[in-house]
Amino acid sequence: MKKRVLSAIVMILIFVPLLIIGGKAFAIFMTILAALGLYELIHIRESKKEFPFLMKIFAYVMVVFFSLSHFNSITFSYTMDYRVVAFMIFAFLSPMVFIHDFKKYNLNDALFLIGSVLFIGLSFNLFIICRNYDITYLIYLLLITTLTDTFALFTGMLIGRHKLCPVVSPKKTVEGLIGGTFVGTFAATAFYVTVIDPSMSLAFIVIITIILSLLGQLGDLVFSSIKRYYDKKDFSNLIPEHGGILDRFDSLIFVVLAFIIFSSVL
């Protein structure tokens, strides 16, 4: 328990100052986390089958590129260079023809790498863009995920009786989901209407925040499902007693992706 608390303190001491500083420092930090997140996805997949070394190197290069794409943008405008996406698709699919060994590299491998690079690269790029636009929006999202996760755990431990999704995550309960959603929504909504936009309709922001809270918990379950499929407890042991980067960012990734859908009205 002490090691878990100490790890949490170290994470906070690293993350919070960089969040406040923003700019290139935060962008580089988030890109490093993106590369580590990709490493965890590749590593967990390689428990079943290894990828060719050059394919892995190219995947890391591409995830760095996507993470840093428009990293200095200060607007909520999202553009993707389809030339780069097309090049990446060609680069991942073409080696199937030249390797001549489906046991070493096949369509499943190529699509896994393409999907992983896009998923991780674009998700962490959105963290950077959101921070550049306005730190308060990212704090709002952090409040949703942190408080939802924390109070879902506490509520589940205290009064949890009904399993939410026992096959994927045996410890999660319906009561935990309700408790976490309530606290996360209440605190994040209060922050939004107090700090970000006092003129925003209270009912509207409550509905949006509830949706984001629920989607964050869905993200947690999705990543748990990935670990279950590969029979792993954590994505890695990078953070003592906390698992890996994706174990800590699972909910937040889904919340950030969902937030972009609503960004035009928030």
Sine and cosine of phi, psi and omega as CSV:
sin_phi,cos_phi,sin_psi,cos_psi,sin_omega,cos_omega
0.00,0.00,-0.66,0.75,0.01,-1.00
-0.88,0.47,-0.65,0.76,0.00,-1.00
-0.90,0.43,-0.61,0.79,0.01,-1.00
-0.90,0.43,-0.70,0.72,0.02,-1.00
-0.91,0.42,-0.68,0.73,0.01,-1.00
-0.89,0.46,-0.66,0.75,0.04,-1.00
-0.89,0.46,-0.65,0.76,0.01,-1.00
-0.90,0.44,-0.65,0.76,0.01,-1.00
-0.90,0.44,-0.68,0.73,0.02,-1.00
-0.89,0.46,-0.68,0.73,0.03,-1.00
-0.87,0.50,-0.68,0.73,0.00,-1.00
-0.90,0.43,-0.68,0.74,-0.03,-1.00
-0.91,0.41,-0.44,0.90,0.05,-1.00
-1.00,0.08,-0.73,0.68,-0.15,-0.99
-0.95,0.31,-0.72,0.69,-0.11,-0.99
-0.88,0.47,-0.75,0.66,0.03,-1.00
-0.86,0.51,-0.65,0.76,0.01,-1.00
-0.93,0.37,-0.58,0.82,0.07,-1.00
-0.89,0.46,-0.67,0.74,0.00,-1.00
-0.93,0.37,-0.68,0.73,-0.01,-1.00
-0.91,0.42,-0.70,0.71,0.00,-1.00
0.91,0.41,-0.46,-0.89,0.06,-1.00
0.87,0.49,-0.55,-0.83,-0.06,-1.00
-0.90,0.43,-0.59,0.81,-0.03,-1.00
-0.87,0.49,-0.72,0.69,0.00,-1.00
-0.93,0.37,-0.64,0.77,-0.01,-1.00
-0.89,0.46,-0.69,0.72,0.01,-1.00
-0.91,0.42,-0.68,0.73,0.00,-1.00
-0.87,0.49,-0.72,0.70,-0.01,-1.00
-0.93,0.38,-0.53,0.85,0.05,-1.00
-0.93,0.37,-0.62,0.79,0.09,-1.00
-0.88,0.47,-0.68,0.74,0.04,-1.00
-0.90,0.44,-0.61,0.79,0.03,-1.00
-0.89,0.46,-0.70,0.71,0.02,-1.00
-0.89,0.46,-0.63,0.77,0.03,-1.00
-0.93,0.37,-0.60,0.80,0.06,-1.00
-0.90,0.44,-0.65,0.76,0.06,-1.00
-0.90,0.43,-0.66,0.76,0.05,-1.00
-0.83,0.56,-0.67,0.74,-0.03,-1.00
-0.91,0.41,-0.66,0.76,0.05,-1.00
-0.90,0.43,-0.70,0.72,0.02,-1.00
-0.90,0.43,-0.69,0.72,-0.04,-1.00
-0.89,0.46,-0.68,0.73,-0.03,-1.00
-0.93,0.36,-0.54,0.84,0.05,-1.00
-0.95,0.32,-0.54,0.84,-0.02,-1.00
-0.96,0.27,-0.05,1.00,0.15,-0.99
-0.93,0.37,-0.33,0.94,0.06,-1.00
-0.97,-0.24,-0.58,0.81,-0.06,-1.00
-0.27,-0.96,0.73,-0.69,-0.03,-1.00
-0.99,0.14,0.49,-0.87,0.10,-1.00
-1.00,-0.08,0.45,-0.89,0.14,-0.99
-0.86,0.50,0.62,-0.78,-0.09,-1.00
-0.83,0.56,-0.72,0.69,-0.05,-1.00
-0.90,0.43,-0.54,0.84,0.04,-1.00
-0.92,0.40,-0.60,0.80,0.04,-1.00
-0.93,0.37,-0.68,0.73,0.02,-1.00
-0.87,0.49,-0.71,0.71,0.00,-1.00
-0.89,0.45,-0.60,0.80,0.02,-1.00
-0.88,0.47,-0.67,0.74,0.02,-1.00
-0.91,0.42,-0.65,0.76,0.03,-1.00
-0.87,0.49,-0.69,0.72,-0.04,-1.00
-0.94,0.34,-0.59,0.81,0.00,-1.00
-0.93,0.36,-0.56,0.83,0.09,-1.00
-0.91,0.41,-0.68,0.73,0.01,-1.00
-0.87,0.50,-0.75,0.66,-0.03,-1.00
-0.92,0.39,-0.60,0.80,0.00,-1.00
-0.90,0.44,-0.62,0.79,-0.04,-1.00
-1.00,-0.03,0.02,1.00,-0.01,-1.00
-0.88,0.48,0.83,-0.56,-0.02,-1.00
0.80,0.60,0.64,0.77,-0.10,-1.00
-0.91,0.41,-0.32,0.95,0.02,-1.00
-0.98,-0.18,0.19,0.98,0.02,-1.00
-0.93,0.37,0.64,-0.77,0.02,-1.00
-0.89,-0.45,0.30,0.96,0.03,-1.00
-0.83,-0.56,0.38,-0.93,0.07,-1.00
-1.00,0.08,0.84,0.55,0.07,-1.00
-0.88,-0.48,0.78,-0.63,-0.12,-0.99
-0.89,-0.46,0.86,-0.51,0.03,-1.00
-0.79,-0.62,0.57,-0.82,0.03,-1.00
-0.82,-0.58,0.73,-0.68,0.03,-1.00
-0.99,0.16,0.98,-0.21,-0.06,-1.00
-0.92,0.39,-0.33,0.95,0.08,-1.00
-0.91,0.42,-0.65,0.76,0.03,-1.00
-0.93,0.37,-0.66,0.75,0.02,-1.00
-0.88,0.47,-0.70,0.72,0.02,-1.00
-0.89,0.46,-0.69,0.73,0.03,-1.00
-0.87,0.49,-0.68,0.74,-0.01,-1.00
-0.89,0.45,-0.68,0.73,0.00,-1.00
-0.88,0.48,-0.74,0.68,0.06,-1.00
-0.85,0.53,-0.69,0.72,-0.09,-1.00
-0.92,0.39,-0.53,0.85,0.00,-1.00
-1.00,0.09,-0.51,0.86,-0.05,-1.00
-1.00,0.06,-0.60,0.80,-0.10,-1.00
-0.86,0.51,-0.62,0.78,-0.02,-1.00
-0.86,0.52,-0.34,0.94,0.05,-1.00
-0.85,0.52,-0.55,0.84,-0.04,-1.00
-0.96,0.27,-0.60,0.80,-0.15,-0.99
-1.00,-0.04,-0.41,0.91,0.00,-1.00
-0.96,0.28,-0.54,0.84,0.08,-1.00
0.88,0.47,0.39,0.92,0.01,-1.00
-0.53,-0.85,0.97,-0.23,-0.05,-1.00
-0.92,0.39,-0.32,0.95,0.06,-1.00
-0.96,0.29,-0.44,0.90,0.01,-1.00
-1.00,0.03,-0.63,0.78,-0.05,-1.00
-0.36,-0.93,0.81,-0.59,-0.05,-1.00
-0.61,-0.79,-0.11,-0.99,-0.07,-1.00
-0.87,0.49,-0.66,0.75,0.02,-1.00
-0.86,0.51,-0.64,0.76,0.03,-1.00
-0.90,0.44,-0.73,0.68,-0.04,-1.00
-0.88,0.47,-0.73,0.69,-0.02,-1.00
-0.93,0.38,-0.56,0.83,0.06,-1.00
-0.88,0.47,-0.71,0.71,-0.02,-1.00
-0.93,0.37,-0.66,0.75,0.03,-1.00
-0.87,0.49,-0.76,0.65,-0.01,-1.00
-0.89,0.45,-0.66,0.75,-0.02,-1.00
-0.91,0.41,-0.69,0.73,0.00,-1.00
-0.89,0.46,-0.73,0.68,0.00,-1.00
-0.91,0.42,-0.72,0.70,-0.04,-1.00
-0.88,0.48,-0.78,0.62,-0.04,-1.00
-0.96,0.30,-0.73,0.68,-0.05,-1.00
-0.87,0.50,-0.74,0.67,-0.03,-1.00
-0.95,0.32,-0.59,0.81,0.01,-1.00
-0.89,0.46,-0.75,0.66,-0.03,-1.00
-0.96,0.29,-0.45,0.89,0.12,-0.99
-0.90,0.44,-0.59,0.81,0.02,-1.00
-0.92,0.38,-0.55,0.84,0.11,-0.99
-0.85,0.52,-0.71,0.71,-0.04,-1.00
-0.91,0.41,-0.72,0.69,-0.01,-1.00
-0.89,0.45,-0.66,0.75,0.01,-1.00
-0.89,0.46,-0.67,0.74,0.03,-1.00
-0.91,0.42,-0.65,0.76,0.00,-1.00
-0.90,0.43,-0.62,0.78,-0.03,-1.00
-0.92,0.40,-0.77,0.63,-0.01,-1.00
-0.18,-0.98,0.87,-0.49,-0.04,-1.00
-0.86,0.50,-0.49,0.87,-0.06,-1.00
-0.91,0.42,-0.52,0.86,0.04,-1.00
-0.92,0.40,-0.65,0.76,0.00,-1.00
-0.93,0.36,-0.59,0.80,0.08,-1.00
-0.89,0.46,-0.66,0.75,0.05,-1.00
-0.84,0.55,-0.72,0.70,0.00,-1.00
-0.93,0.38,-0.61,0.79,0.03,-1.00
-0.91,0.41,-0.61,0.79,0.05,-1.00
-0.89,0.45,-0.67,0.74,0.00,-1.00
-0.86,0.52,-0.80,0.60,-0.11,-0.99
-0.95,0.32,-0.70,0.71,-0.06,-1.00
-0.90,0.44,-0.75,0.66,-0.04,-1.00
-0.95,0.30,-0.59,0.81,0.06,-1.00
-0.88,0.47,-0.76,0.65,-0.01,-1.00
-0.89,0.46,-0.70,0.71,-0.06,-1.00
-0.90,0.44,-0.76,0.66,-0.08,-1.00
-0.99,0.17,-0.35,0.94,0.17,-0.99
-0.91,0.41,-0.64,0.77,0.03,-1.00
-0.91,0.42,-0.76,0.64,-0.03,-1.00
-0.89,0.45,-0.71,0.71,-0.01,-1.00
-0.89,0.45,-0.68,0.74,0.03,-1.00
-0.88,0.47,-0.63,0.77,0.01,-1.00
-0.93,0.38,-0.59,0.81,-0.09,-1.00
-0.99,0.14,-0.75,0.67,-0.12,-0.99
-0.76,-0.64,0.13,0.99,-0.04,-1.00
-0.90,0.43,0.81,-0.59,0.00,-1.00
-0.78,-0.62,-0.56,0.83,-0.11,-0.99
-0.96,-0.26,0.86,-0.51,-0.02,-1.00
-0.92,0.40,0.69,-0.73,-0.01,-1.00
-0.99,0.11,-0.78,0.63,-0.03,-1.00
-0.47,-0.88,0.96,0.30,-0.18,-0.98
-0.87,0.50,-0.51,0.86,-0.02,-1.00
-0.93,0.37,-0.63,0.78,-0.05,-1.00
-1.00,0.03,-0.72,0.70,-0.06,-1.00
-0.60,-0.80,1.00,-0.03,-0.13,-0.99
-0.87,0.50,-0.43,0.90,-0.08,-1.00
-1.00,0.06,-0.28,0.96,-0.03,-1.00
-0.97,0.22,0.65,-0.76,-0.04,-1.00
-0.81,-0.59,0.33,-0.95,0.06,-1.00
-0.90,0.44,-0.65,0.76,0.02,-1.00
-0.89,0.46,-0.62,0.78,0.05,-1.00
-0.90,0.44,-0.68,0.74,0.04,-1.00
-0.86,0.52,-0.70,0.71,-0.03,-1.00
-0.92,0.40,-0.73,0.68,-0.02,-1.00
-0.89,0.45,-0.70,0.72,0.01,-1.00
-0.90,0.43,-0.68,0.74,0.01,-1.00
-0.89,0.45,-0.66,0.75,-0.01,-1.00
-0.89,0.46,-0.78,0.62,-0.05,-1.00
-0.93,0.38,-0.71,0.71,0.01,-1.00
-0.87,0.50,-0.66,0.75,0.00,-1.00
-0.93,0.37,-0.70,0.71,-0.04,-1.00
-0.87,0.49,-0.79,0.62,-0.07,-1.00
-0.92,0.39,-0.70,0.71,-0.04,-1.00
-0.93,0.37,-0.61,0.79,0.04,-1.00
-0.91,0.42,-0.68,0.73,0.04,-1.00
-0.86,0.51,-0.67,0.74,0.03,-1.00
-0.90,0.44,-0.70,0.71,-0.06,-1.00
-0.88,0.47,-0.77,0.64,-0.09,-1.00
-0.97,0.24,-0.25,0.97,0.03,-1.00
-1.00,-0.05,-0.67,0.74,-0.14,-0.99
-0.97,-0.24,-0.68,0.73,-0.14,-0.99
-1.00,0.08,-0.84,0.55,-0.08,-1.00
-0.48,-0.88,1.00,-0.03,0.00,-1.00
-0.89,0.46,-0.33,0.94,-0.03,-1.00
-1.00,0.09,-0.14,0.99,-0.02,-1.00
-0.91,0.42,0.65,-0.76,0.06,-1.00
-0.86,0.51,0.81,-0.58,-0.03,-1.00
-0.88,0.48,-0.70,0.71,-0.01,-1.00
-0.87,0.49,-0.67,0.75,-0.04,-1.00
-0.90,0.43,-0.74,0.67,-0.05,-1.00
-0.94,0.35,-0.50,0.86,0.08,-1.00
-0.90,0.44,-0.70,0.71,0.00,-1.00
-0.89,0.46,-0.72,0.69,0.00,-1.00
-0.88,0.48,-0.68,0.73,-0.04,-1.00
-0.93,0.38,-0.62,0.78,0.07,-1.00
-0.87,0.49,-0.70,0.71,0.01,-1.00
-0.87,0.49,-0.70,0.71,-0.01,-1.00
-0.91,0.42,-0.63,0.77,0.03,-1.00
-0.89,0.46,-0.70,0.71,0.00,-1.00
-0.92,0.40,-0.64,0.77,0.01,-1.00
-0.93,0.36,-0.53,0.85,0.09,-1.00
-0.89,0.46,-0.67,0.74,0.04,-1.00
-0.93,0.36,-0.54,0.84,0.11,-0.99
-0.90,0.44,-0.66,0.75,0.04,-1.00
-0.86,0.51,-0.67,0.74,0.05,-1.00
-0.85,0.53,-0.70,0.71,-0.01,-1.00
-0.93,0.36,-0.61,0.79,0.02,-1.00
-0.89,0.46,-0.73,0.69,0.01,-1.00
-0.93,0.37,-0.55,0.84,0.09,-1.00
-0.90,0.43,-0.60,0.80,0.03,-1.00
-0.89,0.45,-0.63,0.78,0.04,-1.00
-0.88,0.48,-0.71,0.71,0.00,-1.00
-0.91,0.42,-0.64,0.77,0.03,-1.00
-0.88,0.47,-0.66,0.75,-0.02,-1.00
-0.87,0.49,-0.63,0.78,-0.01,-1.00
-1.00,-0.09,0.14,0.99,0.06,-1.00
0.83,0.55,0.75,0.66,0.01,-1.00
-0.84,-0.54,0.56,-0.83,0.05,-1.00
-0.99,0.17,-0.68,0.74,0.00,-1.00
-0.72,-0.69,0.29,-0.96,0.04,-1.00
-0.95,0.31,-0.51,0.86,0.09,-1.00
-0.25,-0.97,-0.01,-1.00,0.07,-1.00
-0.91,-0.41,0.50,0.87,-0.04,-1.00
-0.86,0.50,-0.65,0.76,-0.01,-1.00
-0.95,-0.32,0.94,-0.33,-0.07,-1.00
-0.78,0.63,0.79,-0.62,0.04,-1.00
0.93,0.36,0.02,1.00,0.01,-1.00
-0.87,-0.49,-0.21,0.98,-0.04,-1.00
1.00,-0.01,-0.67,-0.75,-0.07,-1.00
-0.93,-0.36,-0.13,-0.99,0.02,-1.00
-0.87,0.50,-0.72,0.70,-0.04,-1.00
-0.94,0.33,-0.39,0.92,0.11,-0.99
-0.93,0.36,-0.49,0.87,-0.01,-1.00
-1.00,-0.03,-0.46,0.89,-0.10,-0.99
-0.96,-0.26,0.09,1.00,-0.09,-1.00
-0.84,0.54,-0.78,0.62,-0.01,-1.00
-0.92,0.39,-0.68,0.73,-0.07,-1.00
-0.90,0.43,-0.58,0.82,0.03,-1.00
-0.87,0.50,-0.73,0.68,0.01,-1.00
-0.92,0.40,-0.61,0.79,0.00,-1.00
-0.92,0.40,-0.67,0.74,0.02,-1.00
-0.90,0.43,-0.69,0.73,0.03,-1.00
-0.88,0.47,-0.66,0.75,0.02,-1.00
-0.94,0.34,-0.60,0.80,-0.02,-1.00
-0.87,0.49,-0.57,0.82,0.00,-1.00
-0.89,0.47,-0.54,0.84,0.01,-1.00
-0.89,0.45,-0.58,0.81,-0.06,-1.00
-0.99,-0.13,-0.01,1.00,-0.14,-0.99
-0.88,0.48,-0.47,0.88,-0.04,-1.00
-0.95,0.31,-0.28,0.96,-0.02,-1.00
-0.91,-0.42,0.03,1.00,-0.01,-1.00
-0.96,-0.29,0.00,0.00,0.00,0.00
